[in-house]
Amino acid sequence: MAVDATDPLIGENICKPLRSLRMVLPIIRHHHEHWNGTGYPDRLAGESIPLLARILQVVDVYDALRTERPYKTAHSHEHAHETMRRKRARSVGRRDRRKILLPAGVARERGVAWARGRILFLLGHG
């Protein structure tokens, strides 16, 4: 399946006329950027990628793994978590390695706040 690098631009353009979504436009536009600058649409790198766009990257991957699609079944939370941990180790340079998906119990022990459902983010560790 080919990657359509225009998707973030299309999403941004759909939302631009809506004043209520003005603050999320950078998140929509930049959630496919890579930490090493090889992403799209603007080839932003590192800290120049908005933090919330970096977080949305993780949410997007998790949602894709957990959601049934015409070409795949939905995975359990545990399977999605393990897949993301494995891919994190192999994606050197592509993702902000400070973001880790944690199971709810571990996050509670470390005092990490809930983000959405069972998705929890630990920023600044790892």
DSSP file (Angstrom, degrees, kcal/mol; ACC not computed):
  #  RESIDUE AA STRUCTURE BP1 BP2  ACC     N-H-->O    O-->H-N    N-H-->O    O-->H-N    TCO  KAPPA ALPHA  PHI   PSI    X-CA   Y-CA   Z-CA
    1    1 A M              0   0    0      0, 0.0     2,-0.1     0, 0.0     0, 0.0   0.000 360.0 360.0 360.0 124.0    0.0    0.0    0.0
    2    2 A A        -     0   0    0      1,-0.1     2,-0.5     2,-0.0     0, 0.0  -0.429 360.0-119.5 -76.6 146.8    1.5    3.3   -1.1
    3    3 A V        -     0   0    0     -2,-0.1     2,-0.9     2,-0.0    -1,-0.1  -0.742  17.2-147.8 -86.0 129.4    1.9    6.2    1.3
    4    4 A D    >   -     0   0    0     -2,-0.5     3,-1.8     1,-0.1    -1,-0.0  -0.848   8.6-167.5 -99.6 102.0    0.0    9.3    0.1
    5    5 A A  T 3  S+     0   0    0     -2,-0.9     4,-0.3     1,-0.3    -1,-0.1   0.520  80.7  68.0 -69.3  -4.5    2.1   12.2    1.4
    6    6 A T  T 3> S+     0   0    0      1,-0.2     4,-2.7     2,-0.1     3,-0.3   0.584  71.9  92.4 -90.1  -9.2   -0.7   14.6    0.7
    7    7 A D  H <> S+     0   0    0     -3,-1.8     4,-2.7     1,-0.2     5,-0.2   0.901  85.7  48.4 -53.4 -47.1   -3.1   13.2    3.4
    8    8 A P  H  > S+     0   0    0      0, 0.0     4,-2.4     0, 0.0    -1,-0.2   0.884 113.2  48.8 -62.5 -34.8   -1.9   15.7    6.1
    9    9 A L  H  > S+     0   0    0     -4,-0.3     4,-2.5    -3,-0.3    -2,-0.2   0.894 110.8  49.9 -69.8 -39.4   -2.3   18.6    3.7
   10   10 A I  H  X S+     0   0    0     -4,-2.7     4,-2.1     2,-0.2    -1,-0.2   0.940 112.4  47.7 -63.2 -46.6   -5.8   17.5    2.7
   11   11 A G  H  X S+     0   0    0     -4,-2.7     4,-1.8    -5,-0.2    -2,-0.2   0.914 112.1  49.7 -59.7 -43.6   -6.8   17.1    6.3
   12   12 A E  H  X S+     0   0    0     -4,-2.4     4,-1.7    -5,-0.2    -1,-0.2   0.920 111.0  49.2 -61.2 -44.4   -5.4   20.6    7.1
   13   13 A N  H  < S+     0   0    0     -4,-2.5    -1,-0.2     1,-0.2    -2,-0.2   0.835 108.5  53.2 -66.7 -32.9   -7.2   22.1    4.2
   14   14 A I  H  < S+     0   0    0     -4,-2.1    -1,-0.2     1,-0.2    -2,-0.2   0.900 116.7  38.9 -65.7 -39.5  -10.5   20.5    5.2
   15   15 A C  H >< S+     0   0    0     -4,-1.8     3,-1.7     1,-0.2     6,-0.3   0.665  92.8  87.6 -87.0 -17.8  -10.2   22.0    8.7
   16   16 A K  T 3< S+     0   0    0     -4,-1.7    -1,-0.2     1,-0.3    -2,-0.1   0.864  85.0  53.4 -53.2 -43.6   -8.7   25.4    7.8
   17   17 A P  T 3  S+     0   0    0      0, 0.0     2,-0.9     0, 0.0    -1,-0.3   0.688  91.3  87.7 -68.6 -13.5  -12.1   27.2    7.3
   18   18 A L    X   -     0   0    0     -3,-1.7     3,-1.8     1,-0.2     4,-0.3  -0.747  62.2-163.1 -92.1 107.9  -13.3   26.0   10.8
   19   19 A R  G >  S+     0   0    0     -2,-0.9     3,-1.3     1,-0.3     4,-0.3   0.830  87.7  63.4 -57.3 -33.2  -12.2   28.6   13.3
   20   20 A S  G 3  S+     0   0    0      1,-0.3    -1,-0.3     2,-0.1     3,-0.2   0.693 105.8  45.4 -67.6 -17.2  -12.8   26.1   16.2
   21   21 A L  G X> S+     0   0    0     -3,-1.8     3,-1.4    -6,-0.3     4,-0.7   0.345  78.9 106.1-105.6   5.1  -10.0   23.8   14.7
   22   22 A R  G X4 S+     0   0    0     -3,-1.3     3,-0.8    -4,-0.3    -1,-0.1   0.849  77.6  54.3 -53.6 -38.7   -7.4   26.6   14.1
   23   23 A M  G 34 S+     0   0    0     -4,-0.3    -1,-0.3     1,-0.2     4,-0.2   0.715 107.3  50.4 -72.5 -19.9   -5.3   25.4   17.0
   24   24 A V  G <> S+     0   0    0     -3,-1.4     4,-2.4     1,-0.2     3,-0.5   0.485  80.1  96.2 -97.4  -1.9   -5.1   21.8   15.8
   25   25 A L  H <X S+     0   0    0     -3,-0.8     4,-2.8    -4,-0.7     5,-0.2   0.898  83.4  51.2 -56.1 -43.3   -4.0   22.6   12.3
   26   26 A P  H  > S+     0   0    0      0, 0.0     4,-2.0     0, 0.0    -1,-0.2   0.850 109.7  51.6 -63.5 -30.7   -0.2   22.1   13.1
   27   27 A I  H  > S+     0   0    0     -3,-0.5     4,-0.8    -4,-0.2    -2,-0.2   0.938 112.4  45.0 -68.3 -46.7   -1.1   18.7   14.7
   28   28 A I  H >< S+     0   0    0     -4,-2.4     3,-0.6     1,-0.2    -1,-0.2   0.934 116.5  46.5 -61.0 -47.1   -3.0   17.6   11.6
   29   29 A R  H 3< S+     0   0    0     -4,-2.8     3,-0.3    -5,-0.2    -1,-0.2   0.862 120.0  35.8 -65.4 -37.5   -0.3   18.9    9.2
   30   30 A H  H >< S+     0   0    0     -4,-2.0     3,-1.6    -5,-0.2    -1,-0.2   0.287  77.9 104.2-108.5  11.3    2.7   17.5   11.0
   31   31 A H  T << S+     0   0    0     -4,-0.8    -1,-0.2    -3,-0.6    -2,-0.1   0.530  84.8  52.0 -75.6  -0.9    1.7   14.1   12.5
   32   32 A H  T 3  S+     0   0    0      8,-0.4     8,-1.4    -3,-0.3    -1,-0.3   0.208  82.3 115.7-112.4  13.6    3.6   12.2    9.7
   33   33 A E    <   -     0   0    0     -3,-1.6     2,-0.4     6,-0.3    12,-0.1  -0.494  59.7-134.7 -75.5 153.1    6.9   14.1   10.2
   34   34 A H    >   -     0   0    0     10,-0.5     3,-2.5    -2,-0.1     5,-0.4  -0.875  15.6-121.4-113.3 146.8    9.9   12.0   11.4
   35   35 A W  T 3  S+     0   0    0     59,-1.6    11,-2.0    -2,-0.4    59,-0.2   0.817 114.5  51.0 -51.9 -35.6   12.3   12.8   14.2
   36   36 A N  T 3  S-     0   0    0     57,-2.2    -1,-0.3     9,-0.2     9,-0.2   0.375 120.3-105.9 -89.1   5.2   15.2   12.6   11.7
   37   37 A G  S <  S+     0   0    0     -3,-2.5    -2,-0.1     7,-0.4     8,-0.1   0.543  91.3 111.8  88.3   7.3   13.5   14.9    9.1
   38   38 A T        +     0   0    0     55,-0.2    -3,-0.1     2,-0.1     7,-0.1   0.367  55.8  93.2 -95.6   6.5   12.5   12.2    6.6
   39   39 A G        -     0   0    0      5,-0.4    -6,-0.3    -5,-0.4     4,-0.1   0.058  69.1 -61.2 -83.8-162.5    8.8   12.6    7.1
   40   40 A Y  S    S+     0   0    0     -8,-1.4    -8,-0.4     2,-0.1    -2,-0.1  -0.968  84.2   5.6-145.1 156.6    6.2   14.7    5.3
   41   41 A P  S    S+     0   0    0      0, 0.0    -1,-0.1     0, 0.0   -11,-0.1  -0.989 132.2  11.1 -93.7 -16.1    4.9   17.2    4.3
   42   42 A D  S    S-     0   0    0    -13,-0.2    -2,-0.1     2,-0.0   -12,-0.1   0.387  88.6-123.5-109.2   4.2    7.5   19.7    5.5
   43   43 A R        +     0   0    0     -4,-0.1    -3,-0.1     1,-0.1     2,-0.1   0.859  45.7 175.3  55.3  38.6   10.5   17.4    6.5
   44   44 A L        -     0   0    0      4,-0.1   -10,-0.5    -6,-0.0    -7,-0.4  -0.378  12.3-154.7 -68.4 154.9   10.5   18.9   10.0
   45   45 A A    >   -     0   0    0     -9,-0.2     3,-1.9    -8,-0.1   -10,-0.2  -0.961  39.0 -29.1-134.2 151.8   13.0   17.2   12.4
   46   46 A G  G >  S+     0   0    0    -11,-2.0     3,-2.0    -2,-0.3    50,-0.1  -0.060 124.0   0.4  53.3-136.4   13.3   16.8   16.2
   47   47 A E  G 3  S+     0   0    0      1,-0.3    -1,-0.3   -12,-0.0     4,-0.2   0.589 118.8  76.6 -65.3 -11.4   11.9   19.5   18.4
   48   48 A S  G <  S+     0   0    0     -3,-1.9    -1,-0.3   -13,-0.1    -2,-0.2   0.675  76.6  87.7 -74.8 -13.8   10.6   21.5   15.4
   49   49 A I  S <  S-     0   0    0     -3,-2.0     5,-0.1    -4,-0.2   -22,-0.1  -0.745  98.7-105.7 -80.7 125.0    7.8   18.9   15.1
   50   50 A P    >>  -     0   0    0      0, 0.0     4,-1.9     0, 0.0     3,-0.7  -0.224  23.5-126.4 -53.9 137.6    5.0   20.1   17.4
   51   51 A L  H 3> S+     0   0    0      1,-0.3     4,-2.3     2,-0.2     5,-0.2   0.892 109.4  52.2 -53.4 -45.5    4.7   18.0   20.6
   52   52 A L  H 3> S+     0   0    0      1,-0.2     4,-2.3     2,-0.2    -1,-0.3   0.814 106.9  53.6 -66.9 -27.8    1.1   17.2   20.1
   53   53 A A  H <> S+     0   0    0     -3,-0.7     4,-1.6     2,-0.2    -1,-0.2   0.884 108.3  50.5 -68.5 -38.2    1.8   16.0   16.5
   54   54 A R  H  X S+     0   0    0     -4,-1.9     4,-1.0     2,-0.2    -2,-0.2   0.887 111.8  47.4 -65.4 -38.8    4.4   13.7   18.0
   55   55 A I  H  X S+     0   0    0     -4,-2.3     4,-2.0     1,-0.2     3,-0.5   0.913 107.5  55.8 -68.2 -41.6    1.9   12.4   20.5
   56   56 A L  H  X S+     0   0    0     -4,-2.3     4,-3.1     1,-0.2     5,-0.2   0.833  98.4  63.6 -60.6 -31.7   -0.7   12.0   17.7
   57   57 A Q  H  X S+     0   0    0     -4,-1.6     4,-2.1     2,-0.2    -1,-0.2   0.932 106.0  44.0 -55.2 -45.6    1.8    9.8   15.9
   58   58 A V  H  X S+     0   0    0     -4,-1.0     4,-2.6    -3,-0.5    -2,-0.2   0.921 114.2  48.7 -67.2 -44.4    1.6    7.3   18.7
   59   59 A V  H  X S+     0   0    0     -4,-2.0     4,-2.9     1,-0.2    -2,-0.2   0.896 110.4  52.6 -61.7 -41.0   -2.2    7.5   19.0
   60   60 A D  H  X S+     0   0    0     -4,-3.1     4,-2.2     2,-0.2    -1,-0.2   0.909 111.2  45.4 -62.5 -44.9   -2.5    7.0   15.2
   61   61 A V  H  X S+     0   0    0     -4,-2.1     4,-2.2    -5,-0.2    -2,-0.2   0.936 114.0  49.3 -64.8 -46.3   -0.4    3.8   15.3
   62   62 A Y  H  X S+     0   0    0     -4,-2.6     4,-2.4     1,-0.2    -2,-0.2   0.931 111.6  49.0 -58.7 -46.9   -2.2    2.5   18.3
   63   63 A D  H  X S+     0   0    0     -4,-2.9     4,-1.5     1,-0.2    -1,-0.2   0.899 109.4  52.4 -61.0 -41.4   -5.6    3.2   16.7
   64   64 A A  H  < S+     0   0    0     -4,-2.2    -1,-0.2     1,-0.2    -2,-0.2   0.885 112.8  45.0 -63.2 -38.3   -4.5    1.5   13.5
   65   65 A L  H  < S+     0   0    0     -4,-2.2    10,-2.2     1,-0.2    -2,-0.2   0.874 116.9  44.2 -72.0 -37.0   -3.4   -1.6   15.4
   66   66 A R  H  < S+     0   0    0     -4,-2.4     2,-0.4     8,-0.2    -2,-0.2   0.630 100.5  81.3 -84.6 -14.7   -6.5   -1.8   17.6
   67   67 A T  S  < S-     0   0    0     -4,-1.5     2,-0.2    -5,-0.2     8,-0.1  -0.772  80.0-121.9-100.4 134.8   -9.1   -1.1   14.8
   68   68 A E        -     0   0    0     -2,-0.4     5,-0.2     6,-0.1    -2,-0.1  -0.521  33.9-174.2 -69.1 137.0  -10.4   -3.7   12.4
   69   69 A R  B >   -A   72   0A   0      3,-2.3     3,-1.4    -2,-0.2     5,-0.0  -0.843  41.3-102.1-126.3 163.7   -9.8   -2.8    8.8
   70   70 A P  T 3  S+     0   0    0      0, 0.0     3,-0.1     0, 0.0    -2,-0.0   0.791 124.5  41.9 -57.5 -25.5  -10.9   -4.5    5.6
   71   71 A Y  T 3  S+     0   0    0      1,-0.1     2,-0.3     2,-0.0    -3,-0.0   0.391 122.8  23.3-104.8   2.1   -7.4   -6.0    5.3
   72   72 A K  B <  S-A   69   0A   0     -3,-1.4    -3,-2.3    -5,-0.0     2,-0.2  -0.993  71.9-111.7-161.6 158.6   -6.8   -7.0    9.0
   73   73 A T        -     0   0    0     -2,-0.3     2,-0.2    -5,-0.2    -6,-0.1  -0.497  45.1 -94.5 -86.8 163.5   -8.4   -7.9   12.3
   74   74 A A        -     0   0    0     -2,-0.2     2,-0.3    -8,-0.1    -8,-0.2  -0.544  39.9-137.1 -74.9 143.4   -8.2   -5.7   15.3
   75   75 A H        -     0   0    0    -10,-2.2    -1,-0.0    -2,-0.2    -7,-0.0  -0.678  19.4-105.1 -99.5 156.5   -5.4   -6.5   17.8
   76   76 A S     >  -     0   0    0     -2,-0.3     4,-2.6     1,-0.1     5,-0.2  -0.265  33.6-107.4 -70.2 164.7   -5.7   -6.6   21.6
   77   77 A H  H  > S+     0   0    0      1,-0.2     4,-2.9     2,-0.2     5,-0.2   0.922 121.6  52.0 -58.6 -43.9   -4.2   -3.9   23.7
   78   78 A E  H  > S+     0   0    0      1,-0.2     4,-2.4     2,-0.2    -1,-0.2   0.912 111.0  46.2 -61.5 -43.7   -1.4   -6.2   24.8
   79   79 A H  H  > S+     0   0    0      2,-0.2     4,-2.6     1,-0.2    -1,-0.2   0.917 113.6  49.0 -65.9 -42.7   -0.5   -7.1   21.2
   80   80 A A  H  X S+     0   0    0     -4,-2.6     4,-2.4     2,-0.2    -2,-0.2   0.920 111.4  50.1 -61.6 -43.7   -0.6   -3.5   20.0
   81   81 A H  H  X S+     0   0    0     -4,-2.9     4,-2.1    -5,-0.2    -2,-0.2   0.930 112.7  45.7 -61.1 -46.9    1.6   -2.5   23.0
   82   82 A E  H  X S+     0   0    0     -4,-2.4     4,-2.5     1,-0.2    -2,-0.2   0.900 111.9  52.0 -65.8 -40.4    4.2   -5.2   22.2
   83   83 A T  H  X S+     0   0    0     -4,-2.6     4,-2.7     1,-0.2    -1,-0.2   0.916 110.3  48.6 -60.2 -43.7    4.1   -4.3   18.5
   84   84 A M  H  X S+     0   0    0     -4,-2.4     4,-2.1     2,-0.2    -1,-0.2   0.870 110.1  51.4 -68.0 -35.9    4.8   -0.7   19.2
   85   85 A R  H  X S+     0   0    0     -4,-2.1     4,-1.6     2,-0.2    -2,-0.2   0.929 112.3  46.4 -64.3 -44.5    7.6   -1.6   21.6
   86   86 A R  H  X S+     0   0    0     -4,-2.5     4,-1.1     1,-0.2    -2,-0.2   0.933 114.3  46.9 -63.3 -45.8    9.3   -3.7   18.9
   87   87 A K  H  X S+     0   0    0     -4,-2.7     4,-1.2     1,-0.2     3,-0.2   0.853 106.0  59.8 -66.7 -33.5    8.8   -1.1   16.2
   88   88 A R  H  < S+     0   0    0     -4,-2.1     3,-0.5     1,-0.2    -1,-0.2   0.905 103.4  51.7 -59.4 -41.3   10.2    1.6   18.5
   89   89 A A  H  < S+     0   0    0     -4,-1.6     3,-0.3     1,-0.2    -1,-0.2   0.822 115.3  41.9 -65.8 -30.2   13.4   -0.3   18.8
   90   90 A R  H  < S+     0   0    0     -4,-1.1    -1,-0.2    -3,-0.2    -2,-0.2   0.570  99.0  74.3 -92.3  -9.8   13.7   -0.5   15.0
   91   91 A S    >X  +     0   0    0     -4,-1.2     3,-2.2    -3,-0.5     4,-1.2  -0.097  61.8 167.1-100.3  37.7   12.6    3.0   14.2
   92   92 A V  T 34 S+     0   0    0     -3,-0.3     4,-0.1     1,-0.3    -3,-0.1  -0.283  73.2   8.7 -53.2 125.6   15.8    4.8   15.2
   93   93 A G  T 34 S+     0   0    0      2,-0.4   -57,-2.2     1,-0.1    -1,-0.3   0.101 114.5  80.2  91.1 -22.9   15.6    8.3   13.9
   94   94 A R  T <4 S+     0   0    0     -3,-2.2   -59,-1.6   -59,-0.2     2,-0.3   0.817  95.2  33.0 -87.7 -30.6   12.0    8.1   12.7
   95   95 A R  S  < S-     0   0    0     -4,-1.2     2,-0.9   -61,-0.2    -2,-0.4  -0.845  90.6 -97.1-125.1 158.3   10.2    8.7   16.0
   96   96 A D    >   -     0   0    0     -2,-0.3     3,-1.9     1,-0.2    -4,-0.0  -0.670  34.8-155.2 -71.9 108.2   10.8   10.6   19.2
   97   97 A R  T 3  S+     0   0    0     -2,-0.9    -1,-0.2     1,-0.3    -5,-0.0   0.531  84.2  75.1 -70.9  -4.4   12.3    7.9   21.3
   98   98 A R  T 3  S+     0   0    0     26,-0.1    27,-0.9     2,-0.0     2,-0.5   0.641  79.5  85.3 -79.4 -13.3   11.2    9.7   24.5
   99   99 A K    <   +     0   0    0     -3,-1.9     2,-0.4    24,-0.1    24,-0.2  -0.784  57.4 173.0 -91.5 126.0    7.6    8.6   23.9
  100  100 A I  E     -B  122   0B   0     22,-0.7    22,-1.1    -2,-0.5     2,-0.5  -0.996  30.1-131.8-131.8 137.4    6.8    5.1   25.2
  101  101 A L  E     -B  121   0B   0     -2,-0.4    20,-0.2    20,-0.2    18,-0.1  -0.786  31.5-167.0 -86.3 127.8    3.5    3.4   25.3
  102  102 A L        -     0   0    0     18,-1.1    18,-0.4    -2,-0.5     2,-0.1  -0.885  23.9-112.1-117.5 145.7    2.9    1.9   28.8
  103  103 A P     >  -     0   0    0      0, 0.0     4,-2.2     0, 0.0     3,-0.3  -0.437  39.7-108.8 -67.2 152.8    0.4   -0.5   30.1
  104  104 A A  H  > S+     0   0    0      1,-0.2     4,-2.4     2,-0.2     5,-0.2   0.864 114.7  53.2 -54.6 -44.0   -2.0    1.1   32.5
  105  105 A G  H  > S+     0   0    0      1,-0.2     4,-2.0     2,-0.2    -1,-0.2   0.917 110.1  46.4 -61.3 -45.5   -0.6   -0.6   35.7
  106  106 A V  H  > S+     0   0    0     -3,-0.3     4,-1.6     1,-0.2    -1,-0.2   0.913 112.4  51.2 -62.9 -43.2    3.0    0.4   35.0
  107  107 A A  H  X>S+     0   0    0     -4,-2.2     5,-2.8     1,-0.2     4,-0.6   0.907 108.6  50.5 -63.6 -42.0    1.9    4.0   34.3
  108  108 A R  H ><5S+     0   0    0     -4,-2.4     3,-1.0     1,-0.2    -1,-0.2   0.905 107.9  53.8 -62.5 -40.5   -0.1    4.3   37.5
  109  109 A E  H 3<5S+     0   0    0     -4,-2.0    -1,-0.2     1,-0.3    -2,-0.2   0.863 113.1  43.3 -60.9 -35.1    2.9    3.0   39.5
  110  110 A R  H 3<5S-     0   0    0     -4,-1.6    -1,-0.3    -5,-0.1    -2,-0.2   0.426 115.9-114.4 -92.6   0.5    5.1    5.7   38.0
  111  111 A G  T <<5 +     0   0    0     -3,-1.0     2,-0.3    -4,-0.6    -3,-0.2   0.791  57.5 160.1  75.2  28.5    2.4    8.4   38.4
  112  112 A V      < -     0   0    0     -5,-2.8    -1,-0.2    -6,-0.1     2,-0.1  -0.675  37.8-120.7 -86.0 138.0    1.9    9.0   34.6
  113  113 A A        -     0   0    0     -2,-0.3     8,-0.6     8,-0.2     2,-0.1  -0.394  26.3-102.2 -78.4 153.0   -1.4   10.7   33.7
  114  114 A W  E     -C  120   0C   0      1,-0.2     6,-0.2     6,-0.1    -1,-0.1  -0.435  33.2-179.8 -66.7 143.8   -4.1    9.2   31.4
  115  115 A A  E     -     0   0C   0      4,-1.5     2,-0.3     2,-0.2     5,-0.2   0.743  68.2 -19.0-109.1 -58.8   -4.2   10.5   27.9
  116  116 A R  E >  S-C  119   0C   0      3,-1.6     3,-2.7     1,-0.1    -1,-0.1  -0.870 105.5 -51.0-155.1 117.0   -7.0    8.6   26.2
  117  117 A G  T 3  S-     0   0    0     -2,-0.3    -2,-0.2     1,-0.3    -1,-0.1  -0.331 122.9 -16.6  55.8-123.4   -8.5    5.3   27.3
  118  118 A R  T 3  S+     0   0    0     -2,-0.1     2,-0.5    -4,-0.1    -1,-0.3   0.326 110.0 109.7 -95.4   6.3   -5.7    2.9   28.0
  119  119 A I  E <   +C  116   0C   0     -3,-2.7    -3,-1.6   -18,-0.1    -4,-1.5  -0.737  45.5 176.9 -86.2 125.2   -3.1    4.9   26.0
  120  120 A L  E     -C  114   0C   0     -2,-0.5   -18,-1.1   -18,-0.4     2,-0.4  -0.980  15.1-151.2-131.2 141.7   -0.6    6.4   28.3
  121  121 A F  E     -B  101   0B   0     -8,-0.6     2,-0.6    -2,-0.4    -8,-0.2  -0.922   6.4-163.3-117.7 137.3    2.4    8.5   27.4
  122  122 A L  E     -B  100   0B   0    -22,-1.1   -22,-0.7    -2,-0.4     3,-0.4  -0.959  17.7-167.1-114.7 111.2    5.7    8.8   29.3
  123  123 A L        +     0   0    0     -2,-0.6   -24,-0.1     1,-0.2     3,-0.1  -0.815  66.5  19.2-102.3 138.4    7.5   11.8   28.1
  124  124 A G  S    S+     0   0    0     -2,-0.4     2,-0.3     1,-0.3    -1,-0.2   0.567 104.0  92.9  86.4   8.5   11.1   12.5   28.9
  125  125 A H              0   0    0    -27,-0.9    -1,-0.3    -3,-0.4    -3,-0.1  -0.964 360.0 360.0-130.3 149.7   12.0    8.9   29.9
  126  126 A G              0   0    0     -2,-0.3    -1,-0.1    -3,-0.1   -27,-0.1   0.412 360.0 360.0 107.5 360.0   13.4    6.0   27.8
